[in-house]
Amino acid sequence: MKMTRGNFKTFFQAGFLFLLACFLGGCGDSNFFESLADDNSLEARREKAQQALDKGDCDTAVALFTDIQQGDPTNVDRRLDLSAAYLCRAGFSVPGLIRVAADFDPAAGGVNGVFQKITAQVSTLIPDT
């Protein structure tokens, strides 16, 4: 099929409409490709867990990150994510950790003392594995 000016115009219009549909489908609460997403993929589950953590839903974050971590128990990133969820459950946040560090008397143990205080609070919440 030879590309004529009329065929090119039709091809261009169809392409433009497809791109417009993709763009408009991306607006709002859902997008054009949402049905193609795998909600059970590792990245989708990590995103859901991170959103729970960001919202302060610590129990959900712990449950989700625990499930993710069990898939590869030696993965450091997954362990850090799970640790952050347990810190959330223990009531710690970045401002909370700063307060613990600021309130701690350096003469009573230095940096190790700060970490011992944090560990003491968190260790009661982490199940034995």
KEKE-3310 file (N, C-alpha, C; in steps of 0.2 Angstrom, whole numbers, plus 5000, padded with zeros to 4 digits):
npx = (5004:5003:5009:4998:4994:4981:4980:4990:4985:4974:4980:4988:4978:4972:4982:4984:4972:4973:4984:4978:4967:4975:4981:4971:4965:4974:4971:4962:4954:4958:4967:4971:4978:4977:4970:4978:4988:4998:4992:4998:5011:5028:5033:5021:5015:5025:5023:5010:5012:5021:5013:5004:5013:5017:5005:5003:4998:5003:5001:4996:5006:5017:5012:5011:5024:5031:5026:5032:5045:5047:5048:5061:5072:5085:5087:5092:5086:5073:5072:5075:5064:5054:5059:5057:5043:5041:5046:5038:5026:5030:5029:5038:5045:5053:5054:5052:5063:5073:5069:5072:5086:5089:5085:5093:5106:5122:5133:5129:5131:5133:5133:5130:5121:5110:5105:5103:5093:5083:5082:5078:5065:5059:5062:5053:5042:5044:5042:5049:5060)
npy = (4994:5010:5025:5038:5056:5057:5045:5046:5057:5051:5041:5049:5056:5045:5040:5052:5052:5041:5043:5054:5048:5040:5050:5057:5046:5044:5054:5059:5047:5035:5026:5023:5012:5005:4993:4984:4983:4973:4970:4961:4961:4962:4976:4983:4978:4983:4997:4999:4995:5005:5016:5014:5015:5029:5035:5032:5021:5009:4996:4989:4992:4984:4971:4970:4973:4962:4951:4954:4953:4940:4934:4935:4934:4938:4950:4966:4979:4976:4972:4984:4991:4984:4986:5000:5000:4993:5003:5013:5007:5007:5020:5029:5042:5052:5065:5060:5051:5061:5068:5059:5057:5071:5072:5064:5061:5064:5061:5049:5038:5041:5039:5026:5024:5031:5023:5011:5015:5017:5004:4996:5001:4997:4983:4976:4975:4967:4952:4936:4928)
npz = (5000:4995:5002:5003:5002:5008:5015:5024:5031:5037:5044:5053:5060:5067:5075:5083:5089:5097:5105:5112:5119:5127:5135:5141:5147:5157:5166:5181:5193:5188:5175:5158:5157:5168:5170:5165:5174:5187:5202:5211:5209:5215:5215:5215:5227:5236:5234:5239:5253:5256:5255:5265:5276:5274:5277:5290:5294:5302:5306:5295:5286:5292:5291:5277:5273:5280:5273:5261:5264:5267:5256:5252:5263:5266:5259:5260:5258:5259:5272:5279:5275:5282:5295:5296:5296:5308:5317:5315:5321:5334:5337:5333:5323:5310:5316:5329:5332:5331:5343:5353:5351:5354:5367:5374:5386:5382:5390:5397:5389:5376:5358:5356:5367:5363:5353:5360:5368:5358:5353:5364:5365:5353:5352:5359:5351:5340:5334:5339:5328)
capx = (5000:5007:5006:4996:4992:4975:4981:4994:4981:4970:4985:4990:4972:4971:4987:4983:4966:4975:4988:4974:4964:4980:4983:4965:4964:4978:4968:4957:4956:4961:4970:4970:4982:4976:4967:4984:4993:4997:4992:5001:5018:5032:5033:5014:5014:5029:5020:5005:5015:5024:5008:5002:5018:5016:4998:5004:4994:5008:5000:4995:5013:5020:5009:5013:5032:5032:5025:5037:5052:5047:5050:5069:5073:5091:5087:5093:5081:5066:5073:5075:5057:5051:5061:5054:5036:5041:5048:5031:5022:5033:5028:5044:5045:5059:5054:5052:5070:5077:5068:5075:5093:5090:5084:5098:5112:5128:5138:5126:5132:5135:5129:5127:5116:5104:5103:5101:5086:5078:5082:5074:5058:5057:5063:5047:5037:5046:5042:5055:5060)
capy = (5000:5016:5031:5045:5061:5055:5039:5049:5061:5047:5038:5054:5057:5039:5041:5057:5050:5036:5047:5058:5044:5038:5055:5058:5040:5045:5059:5057:5042:5029:5028:5019:5006:5002:4986:4980:4982:4967:4972:4957:4961:4965:4983:4985:4977:4988:5003:4998:4995:5012:5021:5013:5018:5036:5037:5031:5014:5005:4988:4987:4992:4979:4965:4970:4972:4956:4947:4955:4951:4933:4931:4935:4936:4941:4956:4972:4984:4973:4972:4991:4993:4981:4990:5006:4999:4992:5009:5017:5004:5009:5027:5033:5045:5055:5069:5056:5049:5067:5070:5054:5059:5077:5071:5059:5064:5061:5058:5043:5033:5043:5037:5019:5025:5033:5017:5006:5017:5015:4997:4994:5002:4993:4976:4973:4974:4963:4945:4932:4924)
capz = (5000:4994:5007:4999:5007:5011:5019:5029:5036:5041:5049:5058:5064:5071:5080:5087:5094:5102:5110:5116:5123:5132:5139:5145:5152:5163:5171:5186:5198:5185:5169:5152:5157:5175:5170:5163:5180:5191:5209:5215:5208:5220:5215:5217:5235:5240:5234:5244:5259:5257:5256:5272:5280:5274:5280:5297:5295:5304:5306:5288:5283:5295:5288:5270:5272:5282:5268:5255:5266:5268:5249:5251:5270:5266:5255:5265:5257:5262:5280:5281:5275:5288:5301:5296:5298:5316:5320:5315:5326:5340:5338:5331:5316:5310:5322:5336:5333:5333:5350:5357:5351:5358:5375:5377:5389:5379:5396:5399:5384:5369:5352:5358:5372:5359:5349:5365:5370:5353:5352:5369:5364:5347:5352:5362:5346:5335:5336:5338:5321)
cpx = (5004:5004:5005:4995:4986:4976:4985:4990:4977:4974:4987:4984:4971:4976:4986:4977:4968:4979:4983:4970:4969:4981:4977:4963:4968:4976:4963:4959:4959:4964:4969:4973:4981:4974:4973:4989:4992:4998:4996:5009:5022:5032:5026:5013:5019:5026:5014:5007:5018:5019:5005:5006:5017:5010:4998:5000:5000:5007:4999:5002:5017:5018:5012:5021:5034:5031:5030:5043:5053:5049:5058:5071:5080:5092:5087:5088:5074:5067:5072:5068:5053:5053:5058:5046:5036:5042:5041:5027:5024:5032:5033:5042:5051:5059:5055:5059:5074:5076:5072:5083:5094:5090:5089:5104:5118:5133:5135:5127:5133:5130:5126:5121:5109:5101:5100:5094:5081:5077:5077:5067:5055:5057:5057:5041:5038:5046:5048:5055:5065)
cpy = (5006:5022:5037:5050:5060:5050:5042:5053:5057:5043:5042:5055:5051:5039:5046:5056:5045:5039:5051:5054:5041:5043:5056:5052:5041:5050:5056:5051:5036:5031:5022:5012:5002:4995:4981:4979:4976:4970:4967:4957:4964:4972:4986:4984:4982:4995:5004:4999:5002:5017:5020:5016:5026:5039:5036:5025:5009:4998:4985:4987:4986:4972:4965:4969:4965:4951:4947:4952:4944:4930:4931:4938:4939:4948:4962:4977:4982:4973:4979:4993:4990:4984:4996:5005:4997:4998:5013:5014:5006:5016:5031:5036:5048:5061:5066:5054:5055:5069:5065:5056:5066:5076:5067:5063:5060:5058:5051:5037:5035:5040:5030:5019:5027:5027:5011:5008:5015:5008:4994:4995:4998:4986:4972:4972:4969:4956:4941:4928:4918)
cpz = (5000:4999:5003:5005:5011:5016:5025:5034:5040:5046:5055:5063:5069:5077:5085:5092:5099:5107:5115:5121:5129:5137:5144:5149:5158:5168:5175:5190:5195:5179:5164:5153:5164:5175:5168:5169:5184:5198:5213:5214:5214:5221:5218:5225:5239:5240:5239:5251:5261:5258:5262:5277:5280:5277:5288:5299:5296:5304:5299:5285:5286:5292:5281:5269:5275:5277:5262:5258:5266:5261:5248:5258:5270:5263:5260:5264:5260:5270:5282:5280:5280:5294:5302:5299:5306:5320:5321:5320:5333:5342:5336:5324:5316:5315:5329:5337:5334:5340:5354:5357:5355:5365:5378:5380:5386:5385:5398:5394:5377:5364:5354:5363:5368:5356:5354:5367:5364:5352:5358:5368:5358:5348:5356:5357:5341:5337:5335:5331:5321)
residu = (MET:LYS:MET:THR:ARG:GLY:ASN:PHE:LYS:THR:PHE:PHE:GLN:ALA:GLY:PHE:LEU:PHE:LEU:LEU:ALA:CYS:PHE:LEU:GLY:GLY:CYS:GLY:ASP:SER:ASN:PHE:PHE:GLU:SER:LEU:ALA:ASP:ASP:ASN:SER:LEU:GLU:ALA:ARG:ARG:GLU:LYS:ALA:GLN:GLN:ALA:LEU:ASP:LYS:GLY:ASP:CYS:ASP:THR:ALA:VAL:ALA:LEU:PHE:THR:ASP:ILE:GLN:GLN:GLY:ASP:PRO:THR:ASN:VAL:ASP:ARG:ARG:LEU:ASP:LEU:SER:ALA:ALA:TYR:LEU:CYS:ARG:ALA:GLY:PHE:SER:VAL:PRO:GLY:LEU:ILE:ARG:VAL:ALA:ALA:ASP:PHE:ASP:PRO:ALA:ALA:GLY:GLY:VAL:ASN:GLY:VAL:PHE:GLN:LYS:ILE:THR:ALA:GLN:VAL:SER:THR:LEU:ILE:PRO:ASP:THR)
# end
